[in-house]
């Protein structure tokens, strides 16, 4: 059945998105790692009449999420979060928990409404990378943060 509705004819563009950083909206230029994989458990009983294994779902693995953004003068929240996370990791768990954040990533349509929403649970930074420096480059300084997390929920 053919449709003339342009919203159903074309795939969604991926360049219009929003990241809610635990209550703070921070602009990012790139988000990757919004995927997960469920391991397969193979099982076969000795008296099973068929000569193959059954496949069962096992544990789910989540990929680290990578966020990239431009470097802004005076905006060091990503670095402060990373440093504070590691300073308090060895100490009491209550201070460390405040540096874990739930993050919401939304793919937006042309009217700025969320089409797909990814909710990331208890994210914390495992890596923060400053920009590379190059004297003859004509590019913006980009900083990168990699986040480990405990779950990914997708709402459509």
TIKE-853103 format. One record per atom (N, C-alpha, C): y, x, z. Coordinates in steps of 0.05 Angstrom, whole numbers, plus 32768, in hexadecimal, padded with zeros to 4 digits. Layout:
BEGIN
YXZ
...
This chain:
BEGIN
7FE980118000
800080008000
801980128000
802980107FEC
804180207FE9
805780147FFB
806880268005
807E801E8015
8098802A800B
80AE801B800D
80C880258005
80D8802F801C
80CD802F8034
80DB8038804C
80DC8056804C
80F480638049
80F680808048
80EC808E8061
80ED80808078
80E4808D8091
80C580908091
80B780828081
809A8084807F
809180948067
80A3809A8055
809C80A8803C
809D80C78040
80AF80D1804F
80B380ED8052
80AB80F7806E
80A0810F806F
8099811A8089
80B281208099
80AF812280B3
80C6812880C5
80CF814580C2
80E9814980C1
80F3816580C2
80F0817180DE
80EC818B80DF
80E7819780F9
80FF81A68105
811681A380F8
812E81B28100
814081A48114
8139818B811A
814A817B812C
813B81748145
813F8184815A
813081818173
81428187818B
8138818081A3
8147818481BB
8133818D81D1
813C81A081E2
812C81AA81F8
813B81A48212
812D81958224
8138818F823E
812A81A28252
813981B4825C
812F81CA826C
813081C2828A
812081AF8292
811F81A682AE
8139819C82B8
8146818B82A8
8160818082B0
8178818C82A2
817581A58298
818A81B28289
818281B3826C
819581AA825B
819081AB823E
819A81C68233
818781D68228
818E81F0821D
818681EF81FF
819881F881EE
819381F881D2
8181821081CA
816C820A81BC
815A821F81B2
8159821D8194
815482338187
815282338169
813582308160
812282368172
81068234816A
80F5822E8182
80E1821D817E
80CD82178193
80B282198185
80A082298191
8085822A8185
8070822A819C
805782248195
8042822481A9
803C820881B4
804481F481A6
803E81D881B0
802281D081A7
800F81DE81B0
7FF381D881A9
7FE081DD81C0
7FC981D281BE
7FB481D681D1
7F9981D481C3
7F8581DE81D1
7F6A81DF81C5
7F5681D981DB
7F4381C881D6
7F2E81C281E8
7F1581D281E1
7F0B81E181F4
7EF381F181EF
7EDB81DF81EB
7EC781E881DD
7EAF81D981D8
7E9881E481E9
7E8A81D281F6
7E7381DA8206
7E5A81D181F5
7E4981E481EF
7E3081DE81E1
7E1981DB81F5
7E0981C781F1
7DF481C28204
7DDB81B781F5
7DC481C181FE
7DAB81B681F2
7D9681B88208
7D8981A1820C
7D7181A1821E
7D5981AC8210
7D4681B6821E
7D2E81C28212
7D1D81AD8204
7D1C8195820E
7D0B81818201
7D1A816E81EE
7D32817681E7
7D42816681D4
7D34816481B9
7D31814D81AE
7D2181498196
7D2F8154817C
7D498155817C
7D5881608165
7D5C817E816A
7D5D818D8155
7D6081AA8157
7D7D81B38154
7D8E81A88164
7DAA81B08165
7DB581AB8180
7DCC81B78186
7DD981B4819F
7DEC819D819E
7DF1819181B5
7E06817D81B7
7E20818B81BD
7E36817F81B5
7E51818A81B9
7E60817981CD
7E6A818581E2
7E79817681F6
7E94818481FA
7EA981738202
7EC381808207
7EC2818F8221
7ED081A78220
7ED281B88237
7EEE81B98242
7EF681D0824B
7F1181D48256
7F2681D5823F
7F3E81CC8245
7F5481CD8232
7F6581E68237
7F6B81F48221
7F7C820C8223
7F9782058216
7FAC820D8224
7FC782088219
7FD382238211
7FDF822381F9
7FED823A81EF
8008823D81FD
801082568202
802B825A820D
8040825081FA
805582458204
806B823B81F3
8080825181F1
8089825581D9
809E826981D4
80B8825B81CC
80CD826281DA
80E8825781D5
80FA826D81CC
810A826881B7
811D827C81AD
8139826F81AC
814D827F81B3
8168827581B2
817C828D81AE
8194828681A7
81A9829A81A4
81B182A481BF
81BA82BD81C1
81C482C981D9
81E282C281DC
81E982B681F3
820582AE81F8
821082BE820F
822982C6820D
823782D58222
823982C4823B
822F82CE8251
823182C1826B
821B82AD8271
820982A8825E
81F382958262
81D982A58266
81D282A9827F
81BB82BA8285
81A582AA8295
81A482908290
8191827F829F
81758287829A
816E828D8281
81528295827B
814A82AE828A
815C82C2828C
815682DB829A
815482D682B8
816782C682C3
816682C182DF
814D82B282E7
8144829F82D7
812C829082DC
811482A382DC
811382B482C9
80FC82C682C7
80FC82DA82DF
811282E582E6
811382F882FD
810C82EA8317
811782D2831B
811182C48334
80F482BB8335
80E882B5831F
80CC82AD831F
80BB82C4832A
80C082DC8320
80AF82F28328
80B782FD8344
80D082FA834C
80D783028367
80C982F1837C
80C582D78377
80BA82C5838B
809C82C08387
809082CB8373
807482C6836E
806282CF8384
806882E58390
805882F083A5
805E82E383C0
807582D683C3
807D82CA83DC
807182AE83DF
807C829F83F1
8074828483F7
8074827483DD
8061826283DA
805F825383C1
8075823F83BD
8082823583D2
8097822183CE
80AF822C83BE
80B9824583C2
80CE824F83B1
80C582538394
80AC825C8390
80A282608375
80A082468366
809982318374
809682178366
80B0820D835B
80C682138367
80E0820A835D
80E782178343
80DA822D833B
80E0823A8322
80CD8231830C
80BA821F8313
80AA821282FE
80B981F982F6
80BA81F382DC
80C981DD82D2
80B981CC82BF
80BD81B282BF
80B381A182AA
80C781A28294
80BE81A6827C
80CF81A88265
80C881928251
80DC81868246
80D981718232
80E4817B8217
80D481798202
80DC818181E7
80DA816881D6
80EF816281C8
80F0814981B8
80F68150819B
80E681458189
80EC8146816D
80FD812D8167
81158131815B
8128811B8157
81298113813A
813080F98136
813480EF811B
815280F28114
815A80E780FD
817680EA80F4
818980DA8106
817F80C78116
819180B98128
819080C58144
818580DC8147
818380EC8160
817180DE8175
815E80CE816C
814B80C2817E
813180D1817D
812480D38194
810A80E28196
80F480D38186
80E780E38175
80D180D88166
80B680E18173
80B580FA817A
809E81068189
80A9811581A1
809D811181B8
80A5811F81D0
808E812F81DC
8092814881E1
807E815981EE
8089815E820B
80788158821F
807F815E823A
806D81758244
807A818A824D
806C81A28256
806D81A38274
805581A58281
805481A3829E
805481BF82AB
806481C282C0
806581DA82D1
806781F482C1
807A81F582AF
807E820D829F
808C822382AF
8084823B82AA
8092825282B6
8091826A82A2
80A5827B82A3
80A88290828F
809482A78294
808682AE827F
807482C68281
808182DE8273
809482D98262
80A182EE8253
80BC82E6824A
80D082F8824D
80EB82F48243
80F1830D8233
80FB8308821B
8100831F8209
811D831D81FF
812B83338202
8146833481F8
8145833981DA
815C833681CD
815E833A81B0
8158835781A9
814F835C8191
814E83778187
8169837E817C
81708397817C
818A83A08174
818783B1815A
819983AB8147
819883BA812E
81B483BC8123
81BD83D4811F
81D983D98118
81E183CD80FD
81CF83CB80EA
81D783C180D0
81CD83A480CB
81C7839680E0
81BD837A80DD
81D5836780DD
81D1835180D0
81E5833C80CE
81D9832280D9
81D0832380F2
81C1830D80FE
81CC8307811A
81C582F08124
81CC82E8813F
81B882F48153
81C182FB816B
81AF83058180
819E82EE818A
818482F18189
817182DD8191
816182E781A9
815F82D681BE
814E82DC81D5
813782C981D5
812082D381E0
810782C481DF
80FC82C281FB
80F082AA8201
80E282A6821A
80C782998214
80B382A48221
80988299821E
8090828C8239
808682738237
80808263824F
8062825D8250
805782628268
803C8258826E
8040823C827B
802C822B8278
802F82108283
80148205828A
801481EE8297
7FFC81E282A1
7FF581C88293
800181C2827C
7FFA81AA826E
800F81A2825A
800681948246
8017818B8230
8010816E822A
8024815C822D
802081408227
80318138820F
8026812A81FC
8034812381E4
8038810481E4
805180FC81DF
805780DF81DD
806380DA81C2
805880C681B5
806180BF819A
806D80A2819B
